[in-house]
Amino acid sequence: MQPRLKPIATIVRSSSKGNRKTMDHCTARWRGSLSGGAKARLISARAGFTLIEFLVAIGIIAILMGILIPYVLATREMSRRTECASRIGQIGIALQQYANDVGPHNLLPQTVYDAVHFPAGYTAFTGADDNNPFAKDSKVRGNDVTASLWLLVRLEDVKDTSVFTCPSTSDEPDEMLDANGKLTSPTHRGNFRSSSNLSYSYASPFTDAADYVFSSDRLVSEFAVLADRNPGFEGLLNDTQVLGPTRDAPPFELARGNSQNHGQAGQNVLHPAGNVSFETTPYCGVAHDNIYTAVAQHRLVNAHPALDVPGYLGTGIGAAYEYDSYLVPTARDVAPGDR
């Protein structure tokens, strides 16, 4: 009788088990033969390798964060810029509703114009607790451009005061409180309580310029009616200087004249037809007019102004001719309670 042969697979498995036992035995003997210092060096080498891996991982994470964070911030700002444009558009609708309500000339809102004592220039944030800005004894001063915008609230063309704040800023909506901090009606208020309740600038209607009519029917399509807040003038050593750059200046210079609302990248601008555009230069008015300055210190008569110059800025200045957009208040104009 011939002996039974084992299957090849069984022989291989047995051989593998034997080899593995032999290798494990050799490894154990080798480890046992290592001195204490050699073992320590072996453990140290393994720990050092793990630390290197950890540092590489941290470096990769830092690089990814450096790429992703600016992208996330830019995306967030773009979203806020879009929301800002939406709010300005809502103000545009309210302005048109006001114009339709006041009569056939479609005049845009403005409070009392002091043509005798203050023929050109503006005031801002006066008479917040006055219940009638048109009364003789009103605490709202003549030529108040912010009180002119507040008329939209008084007449309930704007019911949510948050539309007057840009989401890219830290400004907060007016809470409609009286001087004692109690909730009151819009008709018992004459102006914004704080300059932080208004993120936008409005074309000043207070001027003695010939043929200047602040009407939605008369203003040309390029005219700037309202935009992100005028940055004002902070001096030669400051990054904000609306009077500094000329129209043909490099983009980084032009940015100094842009609104601070969006990091001086540009400003949302409302036009008479109700459309809103984002402009990367303040020279975005009629024929490249600087919307944040007046083209001259006094009204122009029978003279075509040079529109590609920085212009003039100040509370004693108004629009110099019929197509001159002069949007105020500036970032430097503050309410009495903010001082």
Phi and psi restraints in degrees (value plus and minus 20) as a CYANA .aco file:
   2 GLN   PHI     -99.8   -59.8
   2 GLN   PSI     123.7   163.7
   3 PRO   PHI     -87.6   -47.6
   3 PRO   PSI     124.9   164.9
   4 ARG   PHI     -95.0   -55.0
   4 ARG   PSI     111.9   151.9
   5 LEU   PHI    -107.7   -67.7
   5 LEU   PSI     118.6   158.6
   6 LYS   PHI     -95.3   -55.3
   6 LYS   PSI     125.8   165.8
   7 PRO   PHI     -82.5   -42.5
   7 PRO   PSI     129.1   169.1
   8 ILE   PHI     -78.9   -38.9
   8 ILE   PSI     -62.3   -22.3
   9 ALA   PHI     -78.9   -38.9
   9 ALA   PSI     -57.1   -17.1
  10 THR   PHI     -87.2   -47.2
  10 THR   PSI     -59.4   -19.4
  11 ILE   PHI     -83.8   -43.8
  11 ILE   PSI     -62.8   -22.8
  12 VAL   PHI     -82.6   -42.6
  12 VAL   PSI     -64.0   -24.0
  13 ARG   PHI     -83.2   -43.2
  13 ARG   PSI     -62.2   -22.2
  14 SER   PHI     -83.6   -43.6
  14 SER   PSI     -62.3   -22.3
  15 SER   PHI     -82.7   -42.7
  15 SER   PSI     -62.0   -22.0
  16 SER   PHI     -83.4   -43.4
  16 SER   PSI     -61.0   -21.0
  17 LYS   PHI     -84.3   -44.3
  17 LYS   PSI     -58.8   -18.8
  18 GLY   PHI     -87.0   -47.0
  18 GLY   PSI     -63.6   -23.6
  19 ASN   PHI     -82.2   -42.2
  19 ASN   PSI     -62.4   -22.4
  20 ARG   PHI     -82.7   -42.7
  20 ARG   PSI     -61.2   -21.2
  21 LYS   PHI     -83.9   -43.9
  21 LYS   PSI     -59.6   -19.6
  22 THR   PHI     -83.6   -43.6
  22 THR   PSI     -64.8   -24.8
  23 MET   PHI     -84.0   -44.0
  23 MET   PSI     -65.6   -25.6
  24 ASP   PHI     -79.9   -39.9
  24 ASP   PSI     -59.3   -19.3
  25 HIS   PHI     -85.4   -45.4
  25 HIS   PSI     -62.0   -22.0
  26 CYS   PHI     -85.4   -45.4
  26 CYS   PSI     -61.0   -21.0
  27 THR   PHI     -83.3   -43.3
  27 THR   PSI     -63.2   -23.2
  28 ALA   PHI     -82.5   -42.5
  28 ALA   PSI     -63.2   -23.2
  29 ARG   PHI     -83.6   -43.6
  29 ARG   PSI     -57.5   -17.5
  30 TRP   PHI     -86.2   -46.2
  30 TRP   PSI     -63.9   -23.9
  31 ARG   PHI     -83.4   -43.4
  31 ARG   PSI     -59.9   -19.9
  32 GLY   PHI     -86.1   -46.1
  32 GLY   PSI     -48.5    -8.5
  33 SER   PHI     -98.6   -58.6
  33 SER   PSI     -31.7     8.3
  34 LEU   PHI     -90.8   -50.8
  34 LEU   PSI     121.3   161.3
  35 SER   PHI     -95.3   -55.3
  35 SER   PSI     149.1   189.1
  36 GLY   PHI     -80.4   -40.4
  36 GLY   PSI     -60.8   -20.8
  37 GLY   PHI     -85.1   -45.1
  37 GLY   PSI     -59.6   -19.6
  38 ALA   PHI     -85.3   -45.3
  38 ALA   PSI     -61.1   -21.1
  39 LYS   PHI     -81.8   -41.8
  39 LYS   PSI     -62.0   -22.0
  40 ALA   PHI     -82.3   -42.3
  40 ALA   PSI     -61.0   -21.0
  41 ARG   PHI     -86.6   -46.6
  41 ARG   PSI     -56.3   -16.3
  42 LEU   PHI     -84.7   -44.7
  42 LEU   PSI     -66.3   -26.3
  43 ILE   PHI     -83.2   -43.2
  43 ILE   PSI     -61.1   -21.1
  44 SER   PHI     -83.4   -43.4
  44 SER   PSI     -61.9   -21.9
  45 ALA   PHI     -82.5   -42.5
  45 ALA   PSI     -62.0   -22.0
  46 ARG   PHI     -85.5   -45.5
  46 ARG   PSI     -60.4   -20.4
  47 ALA   PHI     -85.8   -45.8
  47 ALA   PSI     -61.4   -21.4
  48 GLY   PHI     -82.4   -42.4
  48 GLY   PSI     -60.4   -20.4
  49 PHE   PHI     -81.5   -41.5
  49 PHE   PSI     -62.3   -22.3
  50 THR   PHI     -82.9   -42.9
  50 THR   PSI     -59.7   -19.7
  51 LEU   PHI     -84.5   -44.5
  51 LEU   PSI     -59.6   -19.6
  52 ILE   PHI     -82.7   -42.7
  52 ILE   PSI     -63.2   -23.2
  53 GLU   PHI     -80.5   -40.5
  53 GLU   PSI     -61.5   -21.5
  54 PHE   PHI     -81.8   -41.8
  54 PHE   PSI     -65.0   -25.0
  55 LEU   PHI     -85.2   -45.2
  55 LEU   PSI     -58.0   -18.0
  56 VAL   PHI     -83.0   -43.0
  56 VAL   PSI     -62.8   -22.8
  57 ALA   PHI     -81.9   -41.9
  57 ALA   PSI     -62.7   -22.7
  58 ILE   PHI     -81.8   -41.8
  58 ILE   PSI     -61.7   -21.7
  59 GLY   PHI     -82.2   -42.2
  59 GLY   PSI     -61.7   -21.7
  60 ILE   PHI     -84.1   -44.1
  60 ILE   PSI     -62.9   -22.9
  61 ILE   PHI     -81.8   -41.8
  61 ILE   PSI     -61.9   -21.9
  62 ALA   PHI     -82.5   -42.5
  62 ALA   PSI     -60.9   -20.9
  63 ILE   PHI     -84.4   -44.4
  63 ILE   PSI     -64.2   -24.2
  64 LEU   PHI     -83.1   -43.1
  64 LEU   PSI     -61.1   -21.1
  65 MET   PHI     -84.0   -44.0
  65 MET   PSI     -59.4   -19.4
  66 GLY   PHI     -83.3   -43.3
  66 GLY   PSI     -48.3    -8.3
  67 ILE   PHI    -103.5   -63.5
  67 ILE   PSI     -62.4   -22.4
  68 LEU   PHI     -97.7   -57.7
  68 LEU   PSI     -59.2   -19.2
  69 ILE   PHI     -80.7   -40.7
  69 ILE   PSI     -69.5   -29.5
  70 PRO   PHI     -79.1   -39.1
  70 PRO   PSI     -56.7   -16.7
  71 TYR   PHI     -84.5   -44.5
  71 TYR   PSI     -65.1   -25.1
  72 VAL   PHI     -83.5   -43.5
  72 VAL   PSI     -62.7   -22.7
  73 LEU   PHI     -84.6   -44.6
  73 LEU   PSI     -61.4   -21.4
  74 ALA   PHI     -84.9   -44.9
  74 ALA   PSI     -59.8   -19.8
  75 THR   PHI     -85.4   -45.4
  75 THR   PSI     -60.7   -20.7
  76 ARG   PHI     -84.8   -44.8
  76 ARG   PSI     -62.5   -22.5
  77 GLU   PHI     -85.3   -45.3
  77 GLU   PSI     -58.4   -18.4
  78 MET   PHI     -82.2   -42.2
  78 MET   PSI     -59.9   -19.9
  79 SER   PHI     -84.7   -44.7
  79 SER   PSI     -62.7   -22.7
  80 ARG   PHI     -86.0   -46.0
  80 ARG   PSI     -58.1   -18.1
  81 ARG   PHI     -82.5   -42.5
  81 ARG   PSI     -59.2   -19.2
  82 THR   PHI     -86.0   -46.0
  82 THR   PSI     -62.2   -22.2
  83 GLU   PHI     -84.4   -44.4
  83 GLU   PSI     -58.4   -18.4
  84 CYS   PHI     -79.6   -39.6
  84 CYS   PSI     -66.0   -26.0
  85 ALA   PHI     -81.4   -41.4
  85 ALA   PSI     -57.3   -17.3
  86 SER   PHI     -84.4   -44.4
  86 SER   PSI     -62.0   -22.0
  87 ARG   PHI     -86.6   -46.6
  87 ARG   PSI     -60.4   -20.4
  88 ILE   PHI     -83.7   -43.7
  88 ILE   PSI     -57.6   -17.6
  89 GLY   PHI     -82.0   -42.0
  89 GLY   PSI     -57.7   -17.7
  90 GLN   PHI     -85.7   -45.7
  90 GLN   PSI     -58.0   -18.0
  91 ILE   PHI     -83.5   -43.5
  91 ILE   PSI     -59.2   -19.2
  92 GLY   PHI     -79.3   -39.3
  92 GLY   PSI     -62.0   -22.0
  93 ILE   PHI     -83.2   -43.2
  93 ILE   PSI     -62.1   -22.1
  94 ALA   PHI     -84.5   -44.5
  94 ALA   PSI     -59.8   -19.8
  95 LEU   PHI     -81.2   -41.2
  95 LEU   PSI     -61.8   -21.8
  96 GLN   PHI     -88.4   -48.4
  96 GLN   PSI     -58.0   -18.0
  97 GLN   PHI     -82.0   -42.0
  97 GLN   PSI     -62.8   -22.8
  98 TYR   PHI     -81.1   -41.1
  98 TYR   PSI     -66.9   -26.9
  99 ALA   PHI     -81.0   -41.0
  99 ALA   PSI     -58.4   -18.4
 100 ASN   PHI     -88.2   -48.2
 100 ASN   PSI     -49.9    -9.9
 101 ASP   PHI    -100.2   -60.2
 101 ASP   PSI     -46.4    -6.4
 102 VAL   PHI    -103.8   -63.8
 102 VAL   PSI     -32.5     7.5
 103 GLY   PHI     120.6   160.6
 103 GLY   PSI    -194.0  -154.0
 104 PRO   PHI     -88.9   -48.9
 104 PRO   PSI     -39.1     0.9
 105 HIS   PHI    -106.6   -66.6
 105 HIS   PSI     -27.0    13.0
 106 ASN   PHI      31.6    71.6
 106 ASN   PSI      28.9    68.9
 107 LEU   PHI     -93.5   -53.5
 107 LEU   PSI     119.9   159.9
 108 LEU   PHI    -101.5   -61.5
 108 LEU   PSI     138.7   178.7
 109 PRO   PHI     -81.8   -41.8
 109 PRO   PSI     115.5   155.5
 110 GLN   PHI    -176.5  -136.5
 110 GLN   PSI     124.0   164.0
 111 THR   PHI    -107.4   -67.4
 111 THR   PSI    -180.4  -140.4
 112 VAL   PHI     -84.1   -44.1
 112 VAL   PSI     111.6   151.6
 113 TYR   PHI    -121.1   -81.1
 113 TYR   PSI      99.6   139.6
 114 ASP   PHI    -110.5   -70.5
 114 ASP   PSI      62.0   102.0
 115 ALA   PHI     -90.8   -50.8
 115 ALA   PSI     -42.0    -2.0
 116 VAL   PHI    -103.6   -63.6
 116 VAL   PSI     -74.4   -34.4
 117 HIS   PHI    -112.3   -72.3
 117 HIS   PSI     -38.9     1.1
 118 PHE   PHI    -165.6  -125.6
 118 PHE   PSI      42.9    82.9
 119 PRO   PHI     -84.7   -44.7
 119 PRO   PSI     -45.6    -5.6
 120 ALA   PHI    -161.0  -121.0
 120 ALA   PSI     112.6   152.6
 121 GLY   PHI     112.2   152.2
 121 GLY   PSI     157.5   197.5
 122 TYR   PHI    -167.9  -127.9
 122 TYR   PSI     140.2   180.2
 123 THR   PHI    -142.5  -102.5
 123 THR   PSI     154.2   194.2
 124 ALA   PHI    -177.3  -137.3
 124 ALA   PSI     124.3   164.3
 125 PHE   PHI      41.9    81.9
 125 PHE   PSI      13.5    53.5
 126 THR   PHI    -118.2   -78.2
 126 THR   PSI     130.6   170.6
 127 GLY   PHI      42.5    82.5
 127 GLY   PSI      27.1    67.1
 128 ALA   PHI     -81.2   -41.2
 128 ALA   PSI     -50.5   -10.5
 129 ASP   PHI    -122.6   -82.6
 129 ASP   PSI      -4.2    35.8
 130 ASP   PHI    -104.0   -64.0
 130 ASP   PSI     116.0   156.0
 131 ASN   PHI    -115.1   -75.1
 131 ASN   PSI     -19.0    21.0
 132 ASN   PHI    -173.2  -133.2
 132 ASN   PSI      75.2   115.2
 133 PRO   PHI     -87.7   -47.7
 133 PRO   PSI     -30.5     9.5
 134 PHE   PHI    -119.8   -79.8
 134 PHE   PSI     -22.5    17.5
 135 ALA   PHI     -92.6   -52.6
 135 ALA   PSI     135.2   175.2
 136 LYS   PHI     -83.2   -43.2
 136 LYS   PSI     -57.0   -17.0
 137 ASP   PHI    -116.7   -76.7
 137 ASP   PSI      -0.2    39.8
 138 SER   PHI     -83.4   -43.4
 138 SER   PSI     123.9   163.9
 139 LYS   PHI    -104.6   -64.6
 139 LYS   PSI     -25.8    14.2
 140 VAL   PHI     -99.1   -59.1
 140 VAL   PSI      95.8   135.8
 141 ARG   PHI     -91.6   -51.6
 141 ARG   PSI     140.1   180.1
 142 GLY   PHI     -81.5   -41.5
 142 GLY   PSI     131.1   171.1
 143 ASN   PHI      44.4    84.4
 143 ASN   PSI       9.6    49.6
 144 ASP   PHI    -103.0   -63.0
 144 ASP   PSI      90.8   130.8
 145 VAL   PHI     -95.5   -55.5
 145 VAL   PSI     -52.5   -12.5
 146 THR   PHI     -95.6   -55.6
 146 THR   PSI     -54.2   -14.2
 147 ALA   PHI     -85.4   -45.4
 147 ALA   PSI     -49.7    -9.7
 148 SER   PHI     -83.3   -43.3
 148 SER   PSI     -62.7   -22.7
 149 LEU   PHI     -87.8   -47.8
 149 LEU   PSI     -54.2   -14.2
 150 TRP   PHI     -84.4   -44.4
 150 TRP   PSI     -39.8     0.2
 151 LEU   PHI     -78.8   -38.8
 151 LEU   PSI     -49.3    -9.3
 152 LEU   PHI     -83.6   -43.6
 152 LEU   PSI     -52.7   -12.7
 153 VAL   PHI     -97.2   -57.2
 153 VAL   PSI     -64.1   -24.1
 154 ARG   PHI     -78.9   -38.9
 154 ARG   PSI     -57.9   -17.9
 155 LEU   PHI    -112.3   -72.3
 155 LEU   PSI     -14.7    25.3
 156 GLU   PHI      42.0    82.0
 156 GLU   PSI       6.5    46.5
 157 ASP   PHI     -93.3   -53.3
 157 ASP   PSI     -46.8    -6.8
 158 VAL   PHI    -140.0  -100.0
 158 VAL   PSI     100.4   140.4
 159 LYS   PHI    -125.2   -85.2
 159 LYS   PSI     -37.3     2.7
 160 ASP   PHI    -137.3   -97.3
 160 ASP   PSI      88.5   128.5
 161 THR   PHI     -89.6   -49.6
 161 THR   PSI     -27.6    12.4
 162 SER   PHI     -87.2   -47.2
 162 SER   PSI     -38.6     1.4
 163 VAL   PHI     -87.5   -47.5
 163 VAL   PSI     -36.0     4.0
 164 PHE   PHI    -107.2   -67.2
 164 PHE   PSI     -19.2    20.8
 165 THR   PHI    -135.2   -95.2
 165 THR   PSI     117.3   157.3
 166 CYS   PHI    -104.9   -64.9
 166 CYS   PSI     109.1   149.1
 167 PRO   PHI     -86.4   -46.4
 167 PRO   PSI     -33.5     6.5
 168 SER   PHI    -103.3   -63.3
 168 SER   PSI     -25.6    14.4
 169 THR   PHI    -129.2   -89.2
 169 THR   PSI     156.7   196.7
 170 SER   PHI    -114.8   -74.8
 170 SER   PSI     -10.5    29.5
 171 ASP   PHI     -84.5   -44.5
 171 ASP   PSI     131.3   171.3
 172 GLU   PHI    -146.0  -106.0
 172 GLU   PSI     127.4   167.4
 173 PRO   PHI     -83.6   -43.6
 173 PRO   PSI     129.3   169.3
 174 ASP   PHI     -85.6   -45.6
 174 ASP   PSI     110.2   150.2
 175 GLU   PHI    -108.6   -68.6
 175 GLU   PSI     -15.0    25.0
 176 MET   PHI      38.5    78.5
 176 MET   PSI      30.9    70.9
 177 LEU   PHI    -126.7   -86.7
 177 LEU   PSI     134.6   174.6
 178 ASP   PHI    -107.1   -67.1
 178 ASP   PSI    -192.8  -152.8
 179 ALA   PHI     -83.9   -43.9
 179 ALA   PSI     -41.9    -1.9
 180 ASN   PHI    -114.9   -74.9
 180 ASN   PSI     -14.8    25.2
 181 GLY   PHI      62.4   102.4
 181 GLY   PSI      -4.5    35.5
 182 LYS   PHI    -121.6   -81.6
 182 LYS   PSI     128.4   168.4
 183 LEU   PHI     -82.0   -42.0
 183 LEU   PSI     115.8   155.8
 184 THR   PHI    -157.5  -117.5
 184 THR   PSI     157.1   197.1
 185 SER   PHI    -108.6   -68.6
 185 SER   PSI     130.1   170.1
 186 PRO   PHI     -77.5   -37.5
 186 PRO   PSI     -50.7   -10.7
 187 THR   PHI     -93.1   -53.1
 187 THR   PSI     -31.8     8.2
 188 HIS   PHI    -117.6   -77.6
 188 HIS   PSI     -10.2    29.8
 189 ARG   PHI    -143.2  -103.2
 189 ARG   PSI     125.4   165.4
 190 GLY   PHI    -133.4   -93.4
 190 GLY   PSI     -25.2    14.8
 191 ASN   PHI    -188.0  -148.0
 191 ASN   PSI     153.4   193.4
 192 PHE   PHI     -86.9   -46.9
 192 PHE   PSI     119.4   159.4
 193 ARG   PHI     -88.5   -48.5
 193 ARG   PSI     -59.9   -19.9
 194 SER   PHI    -155.2  -115.2
 194 SER   PSI     134.1   174.1
 195 SER   PHI     -87.8   -47.8
 195 SER   PSI     -38.3     1.7
 196 SER   PHI    -100.4   -60.4
 196 SER   PSI     -20.4    19.6
 197 ASN   PHI    -111.2   -71.2
 197 ASN   PSI     -21.5    18.5
 198 LEU   PHI    -157.7  -117.7
 198 LEU   PSI      97.2   137.2
 199 SER   PHI    -119.1   -79.1
 199 SER   PSI     -20.0    20.0
 200 TYR   PHI    -142.2  -102.2
 200 TYR   PSI     140.7   180.7
 201 SER   PHI    -135.5   -95.5
 201 SER   PSI     126.3   166.3
 202 TYR   PHI    -139.5   -99.5
 202 TYR   PSI     121.4   161.4
 203 ALA   PHI     -82.0   -42.0
 203 ALA   PSI      98.0   138.0
 204 SER   PHI     -86.0   -46.0
 204 SER   PSI     102.1   142.1
 205 PRO   PHI    -105.9   -65.9
 205 PRO   PSI     -19.1    20.9
 206 PHE   PHI    -116.1   -76.1
 206 PHE   PSI      78.1   118.1
 207 THR   PHI    -178.2  -138.2
 207 THR   PSI     134.8   174.8
 208 ASP   PHI    -123.1   -83.1
 208 ASP   PSI      -2.9    37.1
 209 ALA   PHI     -84.1   -44.1
 209 ALA   PSI     119.1   159.1
 210 ALA   PHI     -84.0   -44.0
 210 ALA   PSI     117.5   157.5
 211 ASP   PHI      46.4    86.4
 211 ASP   PSI      -7.5    32.5
 212 TYR   PHI    -103.5   -63.5
 212 TYR   PSI      93.6   133.6
 213 VAL   PHI    -145.8  -105.8
 213 VAL   PSI      96.7   136.7
 214 PHE   PHI    -106.3   -66.3
 214 PHE   PSI      54.5    94.5
 215 SER   PHI    -150.6  -110.6
 215 SER   PSI     120.6   160.6
 216 SER   PHI     -84.7   -44.7
 216 SER   PSI     -40.2    -0.2
 217 ASP   PHI    -102.3   -62.3
 217 ASP   PSI     -46.0    -6.0
 218 ARG   PHI    -117.6   -77.6
 218 ARG   PSI     -44.4    -4.4
 219 LEU   PHI     -93.4   -53.4
 219 LEU   PSI     117.0   157.0
 220 VAL   PHI     -96.7   -56.7
 220 VAL   PSI     141.7   181.7
 221 SER   PHI     -82.9   -42.9
 221 SER   PSI     -49.4    -9.4
 222 GLU   PHI    -101.9   -61.9
 222 GLU   PSI     -29.2    10.8
 223 PHE   PHI     -81.9   -41.9
 223 PHE   PSI     119.3   159.3
 224 ALA   PHI    -115.3   -75.3
 224 ALA   PSI      95.3   135.3
 225 VAL   PHI    -107.9   -67.9
 225 VAL   PSI     -58.6   -18.6
 226 LEU   PHI    -176.4  -136.4
 226 LEU   PSI     129.8   169.8
 227 ALA   PHI    -178.7  -138.7
 227 ALA   PSI     154.2   194.2
 228 ASP   PHI     -73.5   -33.5
 228 ASP   PSI     131.4   171.4
 229 ARG   PHI     -72.7   -32.7
 229 ARG   PSI     112.8   152.8
 230 ASN   PHI     -76.5   -36.5
 230 ASN   PSI     105.2   145.2
 231 PRO   PHI     -91.5   -51.5
 231 PRO   PSI     -39.6     0.4
 232 GLY   PHI      55.0    95.0
 232 GLY   PSI    -183.3  -143.3
 233 PHE   PHI    -147.2  -107.2
 233 PHE   PSI     100.9   140.9
 234 GLU   PHI    -133.8   -93.8
 234 GLU   PSI     -12.8    27.2
 235 GLY   PHI      85.8   125.8
 235 GLY   PSI     144.6   184.6
 236 LEU   PHI     -87.0   -47.0
 236 LEU   PSI     -48.1    -8.1
 237 LEU   PHI    -111.9   -71.9
 237 LEU   PSI     -18.8    21.2
 238 ASN   PHI    -121.7   -81.7
 238 ASN   PSI     132.3   172.3
 239 ASP   PHI     -91.2   -51.2
 239 ASP   PSI     -35.1     4.9
 240 THR   PHI    -121.4   -81.4
 240 THR   PSI      94.7   134.7
 241 GLN   PHI    -175.8  -135.8
 241 GLN   PSI      65.5   105.5
 242 VAL   PHI     -84.9   -44.9
 242 VAL   PSI     -41.8    -1.8
 243 LEU   PHI    -108.6   -68.6
 243 LEU   PSI     -20.8    19.2
 244 GLY   PHI    -103.1   -63.1
 244 GLY   PSI     -86.8   -46.8
 245 PRO   PHI     -94.1   -54.1
 245 PRO   PSI     123.7   163.7
 246 THR   PHI    -108.9   -68.9
 246 THR   PSI     150.2   190.2
 247 ARG   PHI     -81.6   -41.6
 247 ARG   PSI     -52.7   -12.7
 248 ASP   PHI    -114.4   -74.4
 248 ASP   PSI      -5.4    34.6
 249 ALA   PHI     -88.9   -48.9
 249 ALA   PSI     137.6   177.6
 250 PRO   PHI     -80.6   -40.6
 250 PRO   PSI     135.5   175.5
 251 PRO   PHI     -73.4   -33.4
 251 PRO   PSI     -60.4   -20.4
 252 PHE   PHI     -87.1   -47.1
 252 PHE   PSI     -46.8    -6.8
 253 GLU   PHI     -98.1   -58.1
 253 GLU   PSI     -61.4   -21.4
 254 LEU   PHI     -81.3   -41.3
 254 LEU   PSI     -51.8   -11.8
 255 ALA   PHI     -80.5   -40.5
 255 ALA   PSI     -46.0    -6.0
 256 ARG   PHI     -85.9   -45.9
 256 ARG   PSI     -42.4    -2.4
 257 GLY   PHI    -116.1   -76.1
 257 GLY   PSI     -18.9    21.1
 258 ASN   PHI    -103.0   -63.0
 258 ASN   PSI     142.8   182.8
 259 SER   PHI     -81.4   -41.4
 259 SER   PSI     130.0   170.0
 260 GLN   PHI    -101.7   -61.7
 260 GLN   PSI     -28.9    11.1
 261 ASN   PHI     -76.8   -36.8
 261 ASN   PSI     -59.0   -19.0
 262 HIS   PHI    -136.9   -96.9
 262 HIS   PSI      21.2    61.2
 263 GLY   PHI      44.7    84.7
 263 GLY   PSI       7.1    47.1
 264 GLN   PHI      42.7    82.7
 264 GLN   PSI       2.6    42.6
 265 ALA   PHI     -97.8   -57.8
 265 ALA   PSI     -40.5    -0.5
 266 GLY   PHI     136.9   176.9
 266 GLY   PSI    -187.4  -147.4
 267 GLN   PHI    -167.6  -127.6
 267 GLN   PSI     125.4   165.4
 268 ASN   PHI     -98.9   -58.9
 268 ASN   PSI     113.6   153.6
 269 VAL   PHI    -146.4  -106.4
 269 VAL   PSI     110.7   150.7
 270 LEU   PHI    -115.7   -75.7
 270 LEU   PSI     112.6   152.6
 271 HIS   PHI    -129.8   -89.8
 271 HIS   PSI     144.0   184.0
 272 PRO   PHI     -76.2   -36.2
 272 PRO   PSI     -52.0   -12.0
 273 ALA   PHI     -96.5   -56.5
 273 ALA   PSI     -25.1    14.9
 274 GLY   PHI      77.8   117.8
 274 GLY   PSI     -24.4    15.6
 275 ASN   PHI     -98.8   -58.8
 275 ASN   PSI     127.4   167.4
 276 VAL   PHI    -139.3   -99.3
 276 VAL   PSI     111.4   151.4
 277 SER   PHI    -148.4  -108.4
 277 SER   PSI     128.2   168.2
 278 PHE   PHI    -115.7   -75.7
 278 PHE   PSI     100.6   140.6
 279 GLU   PHI    -133.6   -93.6
 279 GLU   PSI     113.8   153.8
 280 THR   PHI    -112.4   -72.4
 280 THR   PSI     -11.4    28.6
 281 THR   PHI    -163.5  -123.5
 281 THR   PSI     126.4   166.4
 282 PRO   PHI     -91.7   -51.7
 282 PRO   PSI     -33.0     7.0
 283 TYR   PHI    -105.8   -65.8
 283 TYR   PSI      45.4    85.4
 284 CYS   PHI    -146.4  -106.4
 284 CYS   PSI      -2.6    37.4
 285 GLY   PHI    -110.4   -70.4
 285 GLY   PSI    -178.9  -138.9
 286 VAL   PHI     -82.8   -42.8
 286 VAL   PSI     106.3   146.3
 287 ALA   PHI      32.2    72.2
 287 ALA   PSI      22.4    62.4
 288 HIS   PHI      45.8    85.8
 288 HIS   PSI      15.6    55.6
 289 ASP   PHI     -92.4   -52.4
 289 ASP   PSI     121.4   161.4
 290 ASN   PHI     -94.7   -54.7
 290 ASN   PSI      94.1   134.1
 291 ILE   PHI     -91.2   -51.2
 291 ILE   PSI     -35.0     5.0
 292 TYR   PHI    -119.2   -79.2
 292 TYR   PSI     -17.1    22.9
 293 THR   PHI    -157.3  -117.3
 293 THR   PSI     140.4   180.4
 294 ALA   PHI    -109.4   -69.4
 294 ALA   PSI     125.2   165.2
 295 VAL   PHI     -94.0   -54.0
 295 VAL   PSI     -37.1     2.9
 296 ALA   PHI    -170.1  -130.1
 296 ALA   PSI     141.1   181.1
 297 GLN   PHI     -95.1   -55.1
 297 GLN   PSI     -43.9    -3.9
 298 HIS   PHI    -152.6  -112.6
 298 HIS   PSI     146.1   186.1
 299 ARG   PHI     -82.6   -42.6
 299 ARG   PSI     126.8   166.8
 300 LEU   PHI    -118.1   -78.1
 300 LEU   PSI     119.2   159.2
 301 VAL   PHI    -145.3  -105.3
 301 VAL   PSI      99.3   139.3
 302 ASN   PHI      33.2    73.2
 302 ASN   PSI      21.7    61.7
 303 ALA   PHI    -165.6  -125.6
 303 ALA   PSI     114.8   154.8
 304 HIS   PHI    -107.7   -67.7
 304 HIS   PSI     100.1   140.1
 305 PRO   PHI     -94.0   -54.0
 305 PRO   PSI     135.9   175.9
 306 ALA   PHI    -102.2   -62.2
 306 ALA   PSI      93.3   133.3
 307 LEU   PHI    -112.3   -72.3
 307 LEU   PSI     -29.8    10.2
 308 ASP   PHI    -117.3   -77.3
 308 ASP   PSI       2.6    42.6
 309 VAL   PHI    -129.4   -89.4
 309 VAL   PSI     139.0   179.0
 310 PRO   PHI     -77.2   -37.2
 310 PRO   PSI     -55.6   -15.6
 311 GLY   PHI      71.5   111.5
 311 GLY   PSI    -176.7  -136.7
 312 TYR   PHI    -152.5  -112.5
 312 TYR   PSI     133.3   173.3
 313 LEU   PHI    -161.4  -121.4
 313 LEU   PSI     118.5   158.5
 314 GLY   PHI     140.9   180.9
 314 GLY   PSI     138.5   178.5
 315 THR   PHI     -92.3   -52.3
 315 THR   PSI     -35.4     4.6
 316 GLY   PHI    -116.2   -76.2
 316 GLY   PSI      -5.0    35.0
 317 ILE   PHI    -141.5  -101.5
 317 ILE   PSI     123.8   163.8
 318 GLY   PHI    -147.4  -107.4
 318 GLY   PSI     159.3   199.3
 319 ALA   PHI     -76.9   -36.9
 319 ALA   PSI     116.5   156.5
 320 ALA   PHI    -109.6   -69.6
 320 ALA   PSI     -41.8    -1.8
 321 TYR   PHI    -176.1  -136.1
 321 TYR   PSI     157.9   197.9
 322 GLU   PHI     -84.3   -44.3
 322 GLU   PSI     -43.6    -3.6
 323 TYR   PHI    -126.0   -86.0
 323 TYR   PSI      -5.0    35.0
 324 ASP   PHI    -107.0   -67.0
 324 ASP   PSI      92.1   132.1
 325 SER   PHI    -105.8   -65.8
 325 SER   PSI     104.2   144.2
 326 TYR   PHI    -151.9  -111.9
 326 TYR   PSI      73.7   113.7
 327 LEU   PHI    -111.1   -71.1
 327 LEU   PSI     103.1   143.1
 328 VAL   PHI    -160.5  -120.5
 328 VAL   PSI     145.3   185.3
 329 PRO   PHI     -96.3   -56.3
 329 PRO   PSI     148.2   188.2
 330 THR   PHI    -113.6   -73.6
 330 THR   PSI     154.6   194.6
 331 ALA   PHI     -85.0   -45.0
 331 ALA   PSI     -37.9     2.1
 332 ARG   PHI    -109.6   -69.6
 332 ARG   PSI     -32.0     8.0
 333 ASP   PHI    -102.3   -62.3
 333 ASP   PSI      99.1   139.1
 334 VAL   PHI    -143.4  -103.4
 334 VAL   PSI     135.5   175.5
 335 ALA   PHI     -93.1   -53.1
 335 ALA   PSI     133.5   173.5
 336 PRO   PHI     -73.8   -33.8
 336 PRO   PSI     -56.6   -16.6
 337 GLY   PHI     -93.9   -53.9
 337 GLY   PSI     -33.1     6.9
 338 ASP   PHI    -110.0   -70.0
 338 ASP   PSI     -30.9     9.1
